Amino acid sequence: MTANWALMGIAGCGLLFVGLLAALLLVHGQHLQALLLAQCRHNAMQRDCLQRLHRDEQELRSTVRAERAHVAQLQRKVELLQALLGEAGAAAWR
């Protein structure tokens, strides 16, 4: 009879131990799920930020191209004006 009680006590302790492990795993799983959710939110925010930066970069590159074209146009105008002034100056000396 004592052996039976000893076996029941060991089985009871084993069940208690397994129950505690299950509870710890459940709590740890919930913690990991919360961490994963936070990481997903962080990644989504980073993706949005990167998309905004990409759009801003494209906009800036477009602006720089337009400014360079404008500068080139102004340089051509200056060259034409210099040529006209040079011709007008040469005609005045004649």
Stockholm file with secondary structure:
# STOCKHOLM 1.0

chainA/1-94         MTANWALMGIAGCGLLFVGLLAALLLVHGQHLQALLLAQCRHNAMQRDCLQRLHRDEQELRSTVRAERAHVAQLQRKVELLQALLGEAGAAAWR
#=GR chainA/1-94 SS CHHHHHHHHHHHHHHHHHHHHHHHHHHHHHHHHHHHHHHHHHHHHHHHHHHHHHHHHHHHHHHHHHHHHHHHHHHHHHHHHHHHHHHHHHHHHC
#=GC SS_cons        CHHHHHHHHHHHHHHHHHHHHHHHHHHHHHHHHHHHHHHHHHHHHHHHHHHHHHHHHHHHHHHHHHHHHHHHHHHHHHHHHHHHHHHHHHHHHC
//
